[in-house]
């Protein structure tokens, strides 16, 4: 198994010093295993008739949905109880930005048949935490402090996610582009947010006239949210009320 020792998708330390953590590559690996076991489910059968590439779209969305957490690896916080944790609030903007770089490379290499379907992946990544109020999460992105040199090395570790994608090196080139822009683009964080927001507006305008695109987006998003929550249970944390809704969705449509 590939080991990505430095990229965390979850970190929590209680006041007694007990640590619960999860590595990004483990979260992605487990989520993809869940997705692979659901190929005969109701939602897969129905959506595959609408889009033969439905499974590929879901896999792409899950692989990229937490990549933006690479920007938050030093964003430790301490709550009122003295518990230390990594805060990833707003990571979905950077995950979406990284996916935009990847999509651009795919288009340039002419490696995906229906590029419009990739809009569904983009929106699913951006909105996979919409239940936590995306408008309140956004200001936290602008407050993020980063060390460019440390971030360059961490971003380079994302290349190991290439193990889950058979694309002839396109993923690696996209990650290389993100690293290069860290050095070349002034105020990259602000620039990334602006690009994602503009792409968000443009995509929604395109969706207005396409019921197929809306169905595809909502289905991809629902599966990603459900898979994310189920995969997160490996951390051993308690189950929220929202998880009950997710569990109902999985039992009804993903079983």
Residue, then its C-alpha position, 0 to 999 in steps of 0.5 A: x500500500x502507498x503510504x502518505x505519511x504527511x498528509x492528514x485528512x483528520x486530526x484530533x487530540x483530546x485534553x488527555x493527549x489521546x490522538x485520533x488521526x486519519x491519513x488522506x490516502x487511507x480515506x480515499x482508498x477506503x472510500x473507493x472501496x465502498x464505491x466499488x462495492x456498490x455497482x449493483x445498487x439502484x442509483x448506479x443502475x439508474x444513473x449509468x443509463x443516463x451517463x455510462x461514465x457515472x462510476x468514473x465521475x464518482x471516483x474522480x470526485x472522491x479522489x479530489x474532494x479532500x485534496x484541498x486539505x493539503x493547504x491546511x496541514x499546519x492549521x491547528x486549533x485549540x477549543x475551549x476544552x483544551x482539545x487540539x485539532x486540525x481545522x479544514x474549514x473551506x478546503x473544498x475551494x482548494x480541492x475544486x481549484x486542484x480539480x480545475x487544473x486536472x480538468x484543463x490537462x484532461x481537455x488538453x490531452x483529449x482524454x475524456x469523451x464528454x467534458x461537460x460531465x466533468x462540471x458535475x465533478x467540479x460542483x460535487x467537490x465544491x458542495x460536498x460540505x454544503x450541509x455545513x453552510x458553505x457561505x459561513x465556511x468561505x471567510x475562513x479560507x481568506x484567513x488561512x496562513x500558509x508557508x509556501x516552501x512547506x506547502x510545495x513539498x506537501x503538494x508534491x505528496x498528492x502525486x501519490x494519489x495517482x495510484x488510483x487514476x489511470x490517466x497516463x500521468x495527467x494527474x501528475x502534471x496537474x499537481x506540478x502546475x499547482x506547485x509552479x503557480x505557488x511560486x509564480x502567481x501572486x496571492x495564489x489563495x485569493x486567485x484560486x478562490x476567485x477562479x473557483x467562484x467564477x467557474x461555479x457561476x458559469x457552471x450553474x448558468x450552463x445547468x439551467x438549460x440541462x435537466x440531465x446535467x442537474x440530475x447527474x450533479x445531484x446524484x454524484x454529489x449525493x454519493x460523494x457525501x454518503x461515501x465520505x461520511x461512511x468512510x469517516x466512521x473508521x475514525x471511531x468518532x460518534x455518529x451525528x444526526x446527519x449521519x442517520x440521514x446518510x445511512x438511510x440514503x445508503x440503505x435505500x439507494x446504494x445497497 
